[in-house]
Amino acid sequence: MVMFMKNILKAKVPVLSYYGDTDIVCNFLLGERFATQLGIKLLTPKNPWIFENQIGGTVTEYEGFTLLTGKLIK
């Protein structure tokens, strides 16, 4: 899967990888590890994003690859 994603990024196709904070099957920790395995440049470290005055999750930006998590917002 890593080589497949590297080929996509090499073709300059922007990628968004989204994870729910409470997802127990495909959790955000796997996404973070996958991003590290890609060996791509980190542009913006993990930061919260805001939706309707609440933390909606976190966003981490790499070169061509964005890792986004989302919380259940009430």
N, C-alpha and C positions, 0 to 999 in steps of 0.2 A: 504494500500500500504506500510505503514511503516513496519508492521510486516512481510510482504512478503520480503521486502528488507533486513530486519534484518536476516531472515532465510538464504537468499543467502549469506550474509556477514559471518554469522556463519559457513557456509559450506566452507569458505575460497575461494569463487569465486570472483576474482577481478572485480570491476564494474567501468565503465566510463560513466558519465552522461554529455552529450554535449548539449550546448545551443547556439543559435545564439544571438549576442548582440542586434540585432534589432527585434527579434522575439516577436510579440505582443500576441501570443496565449500561448506559453509555454516559458515564459521569464526566464532569469537567476535568477531573484529574487525568483521565486518559487523553483528553484533548490537549491538555498542557504538555503531557509527556510526548504526544505525537508531534506537536509544534517544535519541541526541543530536538526530537529525532530528525526533523527536516534540516536542521542546521542553518536556518535562515536568520537574517539580521533582525534583531528586535528594534523596532522604531519607537514604540510607546509602551512602557510597562503597564501592568494591570491597573486599571482605574475604574471607579464606579461610573455607571451612566445613570442618569436621572429621568424618571417618567412620572409626571404629575406629582412632583415634590417628594418622591420616594426613590430609594435606590432600586433600580430595575435589574441590576446585575453588574457584571464587570466586562470590560473590553480590553483586550491586549492586541496591539497591532505589530505585525511583523512585515517584512518586505513582501507585498503581494498576498498576505494571508492575515485575516482577522479572526481572532478567537473571542467569541461572545458568550456570556452566560446570562441566563434570565431567571428571575425570581417570580414566584407567584405573587402578583400585586393585587391587593384588595382595596 
